[in-house]
Amino acid sequence: MNISSLLKKRNYEYLYNIIKPYPKGVKNRPKDYSQFSKLSEIISYLEVESYNKIVVVASGPSSKTLKLEDNTLYFTTNKAIALVKDYNHAYIVNDSYYMSTYLKRYKPSAKWKGTFFWYTTSPAVRENSTIKMLYKYLGNKSRTRREFLITNEDDGQALHTIHEELITFVKDKLGINYFGVNSGFVTLVLAYIIAYYSNKKLEVYGLDMGENGE
């Protein structure tokens, strides 16, 4: 056993997220997602056509060069949400810790446009305690905006047809067999595809792909 891991603050925060009640603003009323079978329906819901461009924001060094604008739709993940919370944004949650934090502690700003949980599932993934928490939440609760669960599983809750549409796009257009590397990569891929279909300029900040903040 790695004793040092027991002392990590995140482990205790994760436990706190499991036992903590839902915050105010979470309704005991799940939303119906049966009308979302194609990515174009999500694009319409987000009103992407009303923005000049799409910008991906993670929390790496180059995020310091980000200039926030009102006519932009930001796709962000993990703690980078703090950078764009006062501007139009969609939140992509893929990491287990941030997923539990989102479910039990997230209080959206007025500029929040929706949240995406996109990952490839399996029997082992479905046994993950955070994934169980997510399914329980989506089956019984909701926030004011849409919270999209996109996976390969056809179980009545996940938007599996949209998952298939996304990974088919990546294969056909880019020649890549998609898999979720990390939260930043998942955010980039989703934003890229939406920008492509919407004919919008795409900018990227904070993914640690450059040097000296560039």
N, C-alpha and C positions, 0 to 999 in steps of 0.2 A: 504493500500500500504506500502511495505517495503522501506522506504526512503533510507536506507543504500545501497540497491541494485542499486539505481540510480547512486551511486558514484563509483561503481566498474569499474575499468579500462577495464576489458574484455568487458563490454557492449558497451563502446565507440569504442573499437577495432573491435567488431563485426559489428557495424554500418559502420565503415570505410571500412571494407572488402566488404560490400554490394555495396558501391558507387565507390570503387576504380576500375580503369581499370585493365585489365589483364596484367601481366608482359610480358616483351620480352621473346620470346621462346614459347609462346602460339600461335598456328597456327589457322587460321580461316578455319580449315579443319578437320571435325570429322573422326574418324577411324571406320572401319567396324569390328564388333566383331562376325560376323556370323560363323566364323570358330572355335569359342570357345564354345563347347557344353558340354565338359567333363573336369573334373579337370586334367586329364592326359595331356590335351592340354596346360593348363596353366603351369603345371610342366615342360613340354617340352620347352615352351616359356622362362621360367625362367632359363633353363639349370641347373636344380638342380643337375643333375648327375655329374656336373663338380666340385662340392663343397664337402669338407670332412664332414661338419656338418651344421646344421641349429641352429641358436641362436635367441631366442626371447629377445628383449630388451625394457623394459619400463623404467620409470624414478625414480623408488623407490630406497631406500638405497642400495640394493644389486647390483645396476648397477655400484657402485664404484669399485666393484671387477672384473668388466669385463675386459678381456684381448683381444684386437682387433687383428684379424688375417686375412690375405689376402685370405685364402682358405675356408672362411666361408660365408654363405649367412645369413644375418641378417634380421629378421622380426621385425619392430619397429613401434611405434605409438606415436602420439601427440608430445610433445617437446623432447622426447628421440631421435628423428631424428638427433638432434645435436651431439649425441654421436657416431653415425655410418655413418654419411654422406660421409666420405672419404673412406668407405669400401663398399663392395657389399651389397646392401640392397633393400628390398621391404618395402613400406610404407603402413600401414593399417590405414585408416581414418574413424572413426565411430562417433566421437563427433561433434556436430553441429558447435561449435566455431572453432575447428581445420579444419573442412571441409570448412568453409568459408575462413579461413586463407590459406588453401591449394589452393583453386581455384583462389584466387586473389593475393596471395603473394609468393607462393612456387616457388623457383628457384632451380631445381634439380642439384645435382652434377653429375659428369661423372660416378659415381658408382651406381646411381639409376637404379634399374631394373624394376620398375613398381609400381603401386599403386592399392590398393583394397578398395572399398567401399562395405562393407558387412553388411546388416541389414535386418530385417523383416519389410516389409512395410504394410501399411493399408491406408484407406482413410484419416485418421487424419494425418498420417505421410506425405502423399503426399501433404498436405496443408502447411506443414512446409516451411518457406521461404527459408531455406538453402537447403532443398531437391529440391525445385523448381529451385534454382540456380544451383544445381548439374545437374539436367536434362537438363536445358538450355545450360549449358557448354558442356556436353557430346554430345548434339545434334548439336552443332555448332563449337566446339573448340577441341583441343587436344594438348598434349605435345609430346615430342619425343618418349617416351616409352608408353606402354599400361597402361590404367587406367580402371580397371575392376569393373563394377557395378554388384554386386551379390545380388539379392533379390528374394523373392518368387513371384514377379509379372511378368507375361508374357506380356510385353508391347513393345517388339521390341528393347529396350535398355538394360534391365537387363538380366543377365545370370541366368534365373530362374532354368534351368535344373542343373546347378552347385550348386545352393543353395539347391536344393532338394537332390543332391548327398551328400553334406556336412552334412546336418541335419540327413539324413538317416544313414550315417556312425556313427555319435555320438549316435544315438539311438541304432543301432545294435551292435556296438562294446563296448560302454560304458554304455548303459542303461539309457541315459540321454535325456530328451526332451529339445533340445537346445533352448536357447534364449540369446540374447546379453546382458550380465550383464553390461559390460563397455568396453572401448576400449582395455584395457589390456587383458581381457578375450577373446574377439573376436580375437585378434592377436594370443594368445596362441592356441586357438582351430584351427585356420586356419593353423598355422605353424605345429602343432602336426599332423594334417591329412596329410599334404604334406610330412612331415618327415616319417610318417608311410608308405605311398605308395612308397616313394623313398628309403626306408631302410637307412635313415640317422640318426645319433645321434642328439638328441635334447637337448639343454641347455636353461635355463631360467634365466634372470636377471631383477631385478627392479620391480617385481610384488608385493612387500611388503608381501610376504607369509612367511618370516622367521623372525629371530631376529638378531640384531647386524650385519646387512649386510650379513647374511648367508641365 
